[in-house]
Amino acid sequence: MNKLSIAPPLGRMDLLTMAEASQLVKSANGHLAPLLRDCALAVLSCGSHADDANDLLASNQNFKLEVVGNGPLISFLLTSPPPQAFVDGEIIEGIREHLYAVLRDIIYVSDKLTHWRTRGDSASDITFRILRNTKLLDEQPSSPLAVCWGGHAISEHEYDYTKEVGYQLGLRGFDICTGCGTGAMKGPMKGAAIAHAKQRRRLSRYIGISEPGIIAAESPNAIVNNLVVMPDIEKRLESFVRLAHGIVVFPGGVGTAEEVLYLLCILLNEKNRDQLPPVLLTGPESARAYFESLEHFIVDALGEKAKSYYKLIIGDPAAAVRYLAQNVIENPRPFNWDIEIQKELQIEFYPSHDNVAKLKLSRSLTTAQLAINLRQVFSAIVAGNVKPSVIRSIQSNGRFKIHGDADIMMSLDTLLAQFIKQGRMKVSGQYEPRYEIV
């Protein structure tokens, strides 16, 4: 088993005191070691098209990671790392940066999160502090940031479309933020990188925001130059919304549906109508069925008015981006404090069998509360597809059981069946539902 020592990238780690370095090494090799090891493995597996975290972990059982201290300096000692992270024995520089971003975020959050919560700090304050620690908020943005959502399980034609949209965004000066994985998360960055090169931009931002539970199923793509690992999906979603100056939604699956519902939950609050960035849904003609299925479900569940909160443009990347550019938030700030986010959207929802079974999906709820509960249902289905701990729980205890009013359940079942039929739930292997509509 080969061992490699990986030093930190220049300019990416703050200077540490001897005591700080010693504490970091102790934490990284102690209770945080399993989490850090799994996230580092995901980063080192950049370029993998597998989307099953358990398969990734099982095929790299010999991989080990240790954080080594030498005075105030730290480095990684890797045993049997995935070979695609290296060229002629040298680690790819972007992957080195991602490794240390994982270390930075996991250690920082572990050290601070309990204290913040005990003190009663708001979820928005915590989200802000984590992003500030990454240096993303150091300066007033000189370019608008387009947050792009969409699935990793998309066709090559749809992937090309996301690249063209990214290219059109890049020509108009947008930077890109995505969930950092493959498919619709990589395409916009790749397109924008070409456009930025043509426009001779040298300080482009390609921000990837992940979280520990899904990073192994959506390994950060190589274009990301600012990787952020948030502690949970709720803070990940809040980061997207507060950073965005415009939001683009490409075809996806349940994860993309969760993101759209999260946005609609916020938009249903009239106080946010003028605070949120423009929301654009777009894809090639082949994605029309996806968007029609999603829109039909949204209208069934939340009413016809929900359609007024976004713009749908099919098959015309330039027109789609022109719409976004014309409606982008003016004088963009690095973090939009003005958006009001309901506490129910900020509380971490753990997808256990009991929590899923308790979710109420009924017409007796307000539209806003129904949207919140539906978002949690989609979050649980995503977790059942990609999070190793949740997958193991389902293997032991059976599928999640989702209850609700008959008409809502019928609409939900139809939508999920369409996602499966369109091949939007999984890249590799046969998809086996880990939920049951009751």
Secondary structure as a PSIPRED ss2 file (coil, helix, strand):
# PSIPRED VFORMAT (PSIPRED V4.0)

   1 M C   1.000  0.000  0.000
   2 N C   1.000  0.000  0.000
   3 K E   0.000  0.000  1.000
   4 L E   0.000  0.000  1.000
   5 S E   0.000  0.000  1.000
   6 I E   0.000  0.000  1.000
   7 A C   1.000  0.000  0.000
   8 P C   1.000  0.000  0.000
   9 P C   1.000  0.000  0.000
  10 L C   1.000  0.000  0.000
  11 G C   1.000  0.000  0.000
  12 R C   1.000  0.000  0.000
  13 M C   1.000  0.000  0.000
  14 D C   1.000  0.000  0.000
  15 L C   1.000  0.000  0.000
  16 L C   1.000  0.000  0.000
  17 T C   1.000  0.000  0.000
  18 M H   0.000  1.000  0.000
  19 A H   0.000  1.000  0.000
  20 E H   0.000  1.000  0.000
  21 A H   0.000  1.000  0.000
  22 S H   0.000  1.000  0.000
  23 Q H   0.000  1.000  0.000
  24 L H   0.000  1.000  0.000
  25 V H   0.000  1.000  0.000
  26 K H   0.000  1.000  0.000
  27 S H   0.000  1.000  0.000
  28 A H   0.000  1.000  0.000
  29 N C   1.000  0.000  0.000
  30 G C   1.000  0.000  0.000
  31 H C   1.000  0.000  0.000
  32 L C   1.000  0.000  0.000
  33 A H   0.000  1.000  0.000
  34 P H   0.000  1.000  0.000
  35 L H   0.000  1.000  0.000
  36 L H   0.000  1.000  0.000
  37 R H   0.000  1.000  0.000
  38 D H   0.000  1.000  0.000
  39 C H   0.000  1.000  0.000
  40 A H   0.000  1.000  0.000
  41 L H   0.000  1.000  0.000
  42 A H   0.000  1.000  0.000
  43 V H   0.000  1.000  0.000
  44 L H   0.000  1.000  0.000
  45 S C   1.000  0.000  0.000
  46 C C   1.000  0.000  0.000
  47 G C   1.000  0.000  0.000
  48 S C   1.000  0.000  0.000
  49 H C   1.000  0.000  0.000
  50 A C   1.000  0.000  0.000
  51 D C   1.000  0.000  0.000
  52 D C   1.000  0.000  0.000
  53 A H   0.000  1.000  0.000
  54 N H   0.000  1.000  0.000
  55 D H   0.000  1.000  0.000
  56 L H   0.000  1.000  0.000
  57 L H   0.000  1.000  0.000
  58 A H   0.000  1.000  0.000
  59 S C   1.000  0.000  0.000
  60 N C   1.000  0.000  0.000
  61 Q C   1.000  0.000  0.000
  62 N C   1.000  0.000  0.000
  63 F C   1.000  0.000  0.000
  64 K E   0.000  0.000  1.000
  65 L E   0.000  0.000  1.000
  66 E E   0.000  0.000  1.000
  67 V E   0.000  0.000  1.000
  68 V E   0.000  0.000  1.000
  69 G E   0.000  0.000  1.000
  70 N E   0.000  0.000  1.000
  71 G C   1.000  0.000  0.000
  72 P C   1.000  0.000  0.000
  73 L E   0.000  0.000  1.000
  74 I E   0.000  0.000  1.000
  75 S E   0.000  0.000  1.000
  76 F E   0.000  0.000  1.000
  77 L E   0.000  0.000  1.000
  78 L E   0.000  0.000  1.000
  79 T E   0.000  0.000  1.000
  80 S C   1.000  0.000  0.000
  81 P C   1.000  0.000  0.000
  82 P C   1.000  0.000  0.000
  83 P H   0.000  1.000  0.000
  84 Q H   0.000  1.000  0.000
  85 A H   0.000  1.000  0.000
  86 F E   0.000  0.000  1.000
  87 V E   0.000  0.000  1.000
  88 D C   1.000  0.000  0.000
  89 G C   1.000  0.000  0.000
  90 E E   0.000  0.000  1.000
  91 I E   0.000  0.000  1.000
  92 I C   1.000  0.000  0.000
  93 E H   0.000  1.000  0.000
  94 G H   0.000  1.000  0.000
  95 I H   0.000  1.000  0.000
  96 R H   0.000  1.000  0.000
  97 E H   0.000  1.000  0.000
  98 H H   0.000  1.000  0.000
  99 L H   0.000  1.000  0.000
 100 Y H   0.000  1.000  0.000
 101 A H   0.000  1.000  0.000
 102 V H   0.000  1.000  0.000
 103 L H   0.000  1.000  0.000
 104 R H   0.000  1.000  0.000
 105 D H   0.000  1.000  0.000
 106 I H   0.000  1.000  0.000
 107 I H   0.000  1.000  0.000
 108 Y H   0.000  1.000  0.000
 109 V H   0.000  1.000  0.000
 110 S H   0.000  1.000  0.000
 111 D H   0.000  1.000  0.000
 112 K H   0.000  1.000  0.000
 113 L H   0.000  1.000  0.000
 114 T H   0.000  1.000  0.000
 115 H H   0.000  1.000  0.000
 116 W H   0.000  1.000  0.000
 117 R H   0.000  1.000  0.000
 118 T H   0.000  1.000  0.000
 119 R H   0.000  1.000  0.000
 120 G C   1.000  0.000  0.000
 121 D C   1.000  0.000  0.000
 122 S C   1.000  0.000  0.000
 123 A H   0.000  1.000  0.000
 124 S H   0.000  1.000  0.000
 125 D H   0.000  1.000  0.000
 126 I H   0.000  1.000  0.000
 127 T H   0.000  1.000  0.000
 128 F H   0.000  1.000  0.000
 129 R H   0.000  1.000  0.000
 130 I H   0.000  1.000  0.000
 131 L H   0.000  1.000  0.000
 132 R H   0.000  1.000  0.000
 133 N H   0.000  1.000  0.000
 134 T C   1.000  0.000  0.000
 135 K C   1.000  0.000  0.000
 136 L C   1.000  0.000  0.000
 137 L C   1.000  0.000  0.000
 138 D C   1.000  0.000  0.000
 139 E C   1.000  0.000  0.000
 140 Q C   1.000  0.000  0.000
 141 P C   1.000  0.000  0.000
 142 S C   1.000  0.000  0.000
 143 S C   1.000  0.000  0.000
 144 P C   1.000  0.000  0.000
 145 L E   0.000  0.000  1.000
 146 A E   0.000  0.000  1.000
 147 V E   0.000  0.000  1.000
 148 C E   0.000  0.000  1.000
 149 W E   0.000  0.000  1.000
 150 G C   1.000  0.000  0.000
 151 G C   1.000  0.000  0.000
 152 H C   1.000  0.000  0.000
 153 A C   1.000  0.000  0.000
 154 I C   1.000  0.000  0.000
 155 S C   1.000  0.000  0.000
 156 E H   0.000  1.000  0.000
 157 H H   0.000  1.000  0.000
 158 E H   0.000  1.000  0.000
 159 Y H   0.000  1.000  0.000
 160 D H   0.000  1.000  0.000
 161 Y H   0.000  1.000  0.000
 162 T H   0.000  1.000  0.000
 163 K H   0.000  1.000  0.000
 164 E H   0.000  1.000  0.000
 165 V H   0.000  1.000  0.000
 166 G H   0.000  1.000  0.000
 167 Y H   0.000  1.000  0.000
 168 Q H   0.000  1.000  0.000
 169 L H   0.000  1.000  0.000
 170 G H   0.000  1.000  0.000
 171 L H   0.000  1.000  0.000
 172 R C   1.000  0.000  0.000
 173 G C   1.000  0.000  0.000
 174 F C   1.000  0.000  0.000
 175 D E   0.000  0.000  1.000
 176 I E   0.000  0.000  1.000
 177 C E   0.000  0.000  1.000
 178 T E   0.000  0.000  1.000
 179 G C   1.000  0.000  0.000
 180 C C   1.000  0.000  0.000
 181 G C   1.000  0.000  0.000
 182 T C   1.000  0.000  0.000
 183 G H   0.000  1.000  0.000
 184 A H   0.000  1.000  0.000
 185 M H   0.000  1.000  0.000
 186 K C   1.000  0.000  0.000
 187 G H   0.000  1.000  0.000
 188 P H   0.000  1.000  0.000
 189 M H   0.000  1.000  0.000
 190 K H   0.000  1.000  0.000
 191 G H   0.000  1.000  0.000
 192 A H   0.000  1.000  0.000
 193 A H   0.000  1.000  0.000
 194 I H   0.000  1.000  0.000
 195 A H   0.000  1.000  0.000
 196 H H   0.000  1.000  0.000
 197 A H   0.000  1.000  0.000
 198 K H   0.000  1.000  0.000
 199 Q C   1.000  0.000  0.000
 200 R C   1.000  0.000  0.000
 201 R C   1.000  0.000  0.000
 202 R C   1.000  0.000  0.000
 203 L C   1.000  0.000  0.000
 204 S C   1.000  0.000  0.000
 205 R C   1.000  0.000  0.000
 206 Y E   0.000  0.000  1.000
 207 I E   0.000  0.000  1.000
 208 G E   0.000  0.000  1.000
 209 I E   0.000  0.000  1.000
 210 S E   0.000  0.000  1.000
 211 E C   1.000  0.000  0.000
 212 P C   1.000  0.000  0.000
 213 G C   1.000  0.000  0.000
 214 I C   1.000  0.000  0.000
 215 I C   1.000  0.000  0.000
 216 A C   1.000  0.000  0.000
 217 A C   1.000  0.000  0.000
 218 E C   1.000  0.000  0.000
 219 S C   1.000  0.000  0.000
 220 P C   1.000  0.000  0.000
 221 N C   1.000  0.000  0.000
 222 A C   1.000  0.000  0.000
 223 I C   1.000  0.000  0.000
 224 V C   1.000  0.000  0.000
 225 N C   1.000  0.000  0.000
 226 N E   0.000  0.000  1.000
 227 L E   0.000  0.000  1.000
 228 V E   0.000  0.000  1.000
 229 V E   0.000  0.000  1.000
 230 M C   1.000  0.000  0.000
 231 P C   1.000  0.000  0.000
 232 D C   1.000  0.000  0.000
 233 I H   0.000  1.000  0.000
 234 E H   0.000  1.000  0.000
 235 K H   0.000  1.000  0.000
 236 R H   0.000  1.000  0.000
 237 L H   0.000  1.000  0.000
 238 E H   0.000  1.000  0.000
 239 S H   0.000  1.000  0.000
 240 F H   0.000  1.000  0.000
 241 V H   0.000  1.000  0.000
 242 R H   0.000  1.000  0.000
 243 L H   0.000  1.000  0.000
 244 A C   1.000  0.000  0.000
 245 H C   1.000  0.000  0.000
 246 G E   0.000  0.000  1.000
 247 I E   0.000  0.000  1.000
 248 V E   0.000  0.000  1.000
 249 V E   0.000  0.000  1.000
 250 F C   1.000  0.000  0.000
 251 P C   1.000  0.000  0.000
 252 G C   1.000  0.000  0.000
 253 G C   1.000  0.000  0.000
 254 V H   0.000  1.000  0.000
 255 G H   0.000  1.000  0.000
 256 T H   0.000  1.000  0.000
 257 A H   0.000  1.000  0.000
 258 E H   0.000  1.000  0.000
 259 E H   0.000  1.000  0.000
 260 V H   0.000  1.000  0.000
 261 L H   0.000  1.000  0.000
 262 Y H   0.000  1.000  0.000
 263 L H   0.000  1.000  0.000
 264 L H   0.000  1.000  0.000
 265 C H   0.000  1.000  0.000
 266 I H   0.000  1.000  0.000
 267 L H   0.000  1.000  0.000
 268 L C   1.000  0.000  0.000
 269 N C   1.000  0.000  0.000
 270 E H   0.000  1.000  0.000
 271 K H   0.000  1.000  0.000
 272 N H   0.000  1.000  0.000
 273 R C   1.000  0.000  0.000
 274 D C   1.000  0.000  0.000
 275 Q C   1.000  0.000  0.000
 276 L C   1.000  0.000  0.000
 277 P C   1.000  0.000  0.000
 278 P C   1.000  0.000  0.000
 279 V E   0.000  0.000  1.000
 280 L E   0.000  0.000  1.000
 281 L E   0.000  0.000  1.000
 282 T E   0.000  0.000  1.000
 283 G E   0.000  0.000  1.000
 284 P C   1.000  0.000  0.000
 285 E H   0.000  1.000  0.000
 286 S H   0.000  1.000  0.000
 287 A H   0.000  1.000  0.000
 288 R H   0.000  1.000  0.000
 289 A H   0.000  1.000  0.000
 290 Y H   0.000  1.000  0.000
 291 F H   0.000  1.000  0.000
 292 E H   0.000  1.000  0.000
 293 S H   0.000  1.000  0.000
 294 L H   0.000  1.000  0.000
 295 E H   0.000  1.000  0.000
 296 H H   0.000  1.000  0.000
 297 F H   0.000  1.000  0.000
 298 I H   0.000  1.000  0.000
 299 V H   0.000  1.000  0.000
 300 D H   0.000  1.000  0.000
 301 A H   0.000  1.000  0.000
 302 L H   0.000  1.000  0.000
 303 G C   1.000  0.000  0.000
 304 E H   0.000  1.000  0.000
 305 K H   0.000  1.000  0.000
 306 A H   0.000  1.000  0.000
 307 K H   0.000  1.000  0.000
 308 S H   0.000  1.000  0.000
 309 Y H   0.000  1.000  0.000
 310 Y C   1.000  0.000  0.000
 311 K E   0.000  0.000  1.000
 312 L E   0.000  0.000  1.000
 313 I E   0.000  0.000  1.000
 314 I E   0.000  0.000  1.000
 315 G C   1.000  0.000  0.000
 316 D C   1.000  0.000  0.000
 317 P H   0.000  1.000  0.000
 318 A H   0.000  1.000  0.000
 319 A H   0.000  1.000  0.000
 320 A H   0.000  1.000  0.000
 321 V H   0.000  1.000  0.000
 322 R H   0.000  1.000  0.000
 323 Y H   0.000  1.000  0.000
 324 L H   0.000  1.000  0.000
 325 A H   0.000  1.000  0.000
 326 Q H   0.000  1.000  0.000
 327 N H   0.000  1.000  0.000
 328 V C   1.000  0.000  0.000
 329 I C   1.000  0.000  0.000
 330 E C   1.000  0.000  0.000
 331 N C   1.000  0.000  0.000
 332 P C   1.000  0.000  0.000
 333 R C   1.000  0.000  0.000
 334 P C   1.000  0.000  0.000
 335 F C   1.000  0.000  0.000
 336 N C   1.000  0.000  0.000
 337 W C   1.000  0.000  0.000
 338 D C   1.000  0.000  0.000
 339 I C   1.000  0.000  0.000
 340 E C   1.000  0.000  0.000
 341 I C   1.000  0.000  0.000
 342 Q C   1.000  0.000  0.000
 343 K H   0.000  1.000  0.000
 344 E H   0.000  1.000  0.000
 345 L H   0.000  1.000  0.000
 346 Q H   0.000  1.000  0.000
 347 I C   1.000  0.000  0.000
 348 E C   1.000  0.000  0.000
 349 F C   1.000  0.000  0.000
 350 Y C   1.000  0.000  0.000
 351 P C   1.000  0.000  0.000
 352 S C   1.000  0.000  0.000
 353 H H   0.000  1.000  0.000
 354 D H   0.000  1.000  0.000
 355 N H   0.000  1.000  0.000
 356 V H   0.000  1.000  0.000
 357 A H   0.000  1.000  0.000
 358 K H   0.000  1.000  0.000
 359 L C   1.000  0.000  0.000
 360 K C   1.000  0.000  0.000
 361 L C   1.000  0.000  0.000
 362 S C   1.000  0.000  0.000
 363 R C   1.000  0.000  0.000
 364 S C   1.000  0.000  0.000
 365 L C   1.000  0.000  0.000
 366 T C   1.000  0.000  0.000
 367 T H   0.000  1.000  0.000
 368 A H   0.000  1.000  0.000
 369 Q H   0.000  1.000  0.000
 370 L H   0.000  1.000  0.000
 371 A H   0.000  1.000  0.000
 372 I H   0.000  1.000  0.000
 373 N H   0.000  1.000  0.000
 374 L H   0.000  1.000  0.000
 375 R H   0.000  1.000  0.000
 376 Q H   0.000  1.000  0.000
 377 V H   0.000  1.000  0.000
 378 F H   0.000  1.000  0.000
 379 S H   0.000  1.000  0.000
 380 A H   0.000  1.000  0.000
 381 I H   0.000  1.000  0.000
 382 V H   0.000  1.000  0.000
 383 A H   0.000  1.000  0.000
 384 G H   0.000  1.000  0.000
 385 N H   0.000  1.000  0.000
 386 V H   0.000  1.000  0.000
 387 K C   1.000  0.000  0.000
 388 P H   0.000  1.000  0.000
 389 S H   0.000  1.000  0.000
 390 V H   0.000  1.000  0.000
 391 I H   0.000  1.000  0.000
 392 R H   0.000  1.000  0.000
 393 S H   0.000  1.000  0.000
 394 I H   0.000  1.000  0.000
 395 Q H   0.000  1.000  0.000
 396 S H   0.000  1.000  0.000
 397 N H   0.000  1.000  0.000
 398 G C   1.000  0.000  0.000
 399 R C   1.000  0.000  0.000
 400 F E   0.000  0.000  1.000
 401 K E   0.000  0.000  1.000
 402 I E   0.000  0.000  1.000
 403 H C   1.000  0.000  0.000
 404 G C   1.000  0.000  0.000
 405 D C   1.000  0.000  0.000
 406 A H   0.000  1.000  0.000
 407 D H   0.000  1.000  0.000
 408 I H   0.000  1.000  0.000
 409 M H   0.000  1.000  0.000
 410 M H   0.000  1.000  0.000
 411 S H   0.000  1.000  0.000
 412 L H   0.000  1.000  0.000
 413 D H   0.000  1.000  0.000
 414 T H   0.000  1.000  0.000
 415 L H   0.000  1.000  0.000
 416 L H   0.000  1.000  0.000
 417 A H   0.000  1.000  0.000
 418 Q H   0.000  1.000  0.000
 419 F H   0.000  1.000  0.000
 420 I H   0.000  1.000  0.000
 421 K H   0.000  1.000  0.000
 422 Q C   1.000  0.000  0.000
 423 G C   1.000  0.000  0.000
 424 R C   1.000  0.000  0.000
 425 M C   1.000  0.000  0.000
 426 K C   1.000  0.000  0.000
 427 V C   1.000  0.000  0.000
 428 S C   1.000  0.000  0.000
 429 G C   1.000  0.000  0.000
 430 Q C   1.000  0.000  0.000
 431 Y C   1.000  0.000  0.000
 432 E C   1.000  0.000  0.000
 433 P C   1.000  0.000  0.000
 434 R C   1.000  0.000  0.000
 435 Y E   0.000  0.000  1.000
 436 E E   0.000  0.000  1.000
 437 I E   0.000  0.000  1.000
 438 V C   1.000  0.000  0.000
